[in-house]
Amino acid sequence: MGEFSFTVEVENEHKLIIRPKGSLDFHTVGILKQAIYPLAVNEDVVDITFDYADVDYSDSSAFGLLLKLSRTVDGEVRVINARPSLKRLFQMAGFDTLFFKGEDHDHDHIA
């Protein structure tokens, strides 16, 4: 298992930008959740963006965290810069339209 790290940036007091680096699995997602969840339940935080540029692996536990956060904040939880293999994982799980807003497909609401 490679090294896992992450940074959390607060933008405009209402938006968190989380940049995980390495693999997102049950263990590392647990670490991430402990760090992020107290920030997410803060009423000031409305949007959370996960920058997956340095994520090389993700399992279903990451979906659990994303879903939990999306139910917690008033705004949006989104994933950006995911590698094609990770995007396919989201598509297979049916979460691509939920978390890839404004990336690749801006037409989520087709009449």
C-alpha positions as CSV (number, residue, x, y, z in Angstrom):
1,M,0.0,0.0,0.0
2,G,1.4,3.4,-1.0
3,E,1.5,6.5,1.1
4,F,-1.9,8.2,1.7
5,S,-2.2,11.9,2.4
6,F,-4.7,14.7,1.8
7,T,-5.0,18.4,2.0
8,V,-8.2,20.4,3.0
9,E,-8.6,23.9,1.8
10,V,-11.4,26.2,2.9
11,E,-12.5,28.6,0.2
12,N,-14.8,31.6,0.9
13,E,-15.6,30.1,4.3
14,H,-18.4,28.1,2.5
15,K,-16.5,25.6,0.4
16,L,-14.1,22.8,1.2
17,I,-11.7,21.5,-1.4
18,I,-10.3,18.1,-0.5
19,R,-7.3,16.7,-2.4
20,P,-6.6,13.1,-1.4
21,K,-3.4,11.5,-2.7
22,G,-3.0,7.8,-3.1
23,S,-5.6,5.1,-2.6
24,L,-9.1,5.6,-1.2
25,D,-10.0,2.4,0.6
26,F,-11.8,1.4,3.8
27,H,-8.8,2.5,6.0
28,T,-7.9,5.8,4.3
29,V,-11.5,6.8,3.8
30,G,-12.0,6.4,7.6
31,I,-9.1,8.8,8.2
32,L,-10.5,11.2,5.7
33,K,-14.0,11.0,7.2
34,Q,-12.7,11.8,10.7
35,A,-10.9,14.9,9.4
36,I,-13.7,16.2,7.1
37,Y,-16.9,15.3,8.8
38,P,-16.6,17.8,11.7
39,L,-16.0,20.5,9.0
40,A,-18.9,19.3,6.9
41,V,-21.4,19.5,9.7
42,N,-20.4,23.1,10.3
43,E,-23.4,25.2,9.0
44,D,-21.2,27.5,7.1
45,V,-20.0,24.8,4.7
46,V,-22.3,24.3,1.8
47,D,-20.1,22.8,-1.0
48,I,-17.4,20.2,-0.9
49,T,-15.2,19.4,-3.9
50,F,-13.0,16.4,-4.0
51,D,-10.0,16.8,-6.4
52,Y,-9.1,13.2,-7.5
53,A,-6.1,14.3,-9.6
54,D,-3.8,12.3,-7.4
55,V,-6.1,9.4,-6.5
56,D,-4.9,6.2,-8.1
57,Y,-7.5,3.8,-6.5
58,S,-10.9,4.0,-5.0
59,D,-13.2,1.4,-3.6
60,S,-16.9,1.5,-2.6
61,S,-16.1,3.0,0.9
62,A,-15.3,6.3,-0.9
63,F,-18.8,6.3,-2.4
64,G,-20.2,5.9,1.2
65,L,-18.3,8.9,2.3
66,L,-19.4,11.0,-0.7
67,L,-23.1,10.0,-0.2
68,K,-23.0,10.7,3.6
69,L,-21.4,14.2,2.9
70,S,-23.9,14.9,0.2
71,R,-26.7,14.3,2.7
72,T,-25.0,16.5,5.3
73,V,-24.2,19.7,3.4
74,D,-26.8,22.1,1.9
75,G,-25.0,22.5,-1.3
76,E,-23.2,20.1,-3.6
77,V,-20.5,17.4,-3.2
78,R,-18.6,17.0,-6.4
79,V,-15.6,15.1,-7.8
80,I,-13.2,16.7,-10.2
81,N,-10.1,15.5,-12.2
82,A,-10.9,11.8,-11.7
83,R,-8.9,9.4,-13.9
84,P,-10.9,7.5,-16.6
85,S,-10.7,4.2,-14.7
86,L,-12.2,5.9,-11.6
87,K,-14.8,7.7,-13.7
88,R,-15.9,4.2,-15.0
89,L,-16.2,3.0,-11.4
90,F,-18.5,5.9,-10.7
91,Q,-20.5,5.2,-13.9
92,M,-20.8,1.5,-13.0
93,A,-22.1,2.4,-9.6
94,G,-24.5,4.9,-11.1
95,F,-22.9,7.8,-9.2
96,D,-21.4,9.7,-12.1
97,T,-24.4,12.1,-12.6
98,L,-24.5,12.7,-8.9
99,F,-20.8,13.6,-8.3
100,F,-19.5,14.8,-11.7
101,K,-21.7,17.9,-12.1
102,G,-20.4,20.4,-14.5
103,E,-17.6,18.1,-15.7
104,D,-17.9,16.6,-19.2
105,H,-21.7,16.7,-19.2
106,D,-23.4,20.0,-18.3
107,H,-26.7,18.7,-19.4
108,D,-27.8,16.6,-16.4
109,H,-31.4,17.6,-16.8
110,I,-32.6,16.4,-20.1
111,A,-36.3,16.9,-20.6
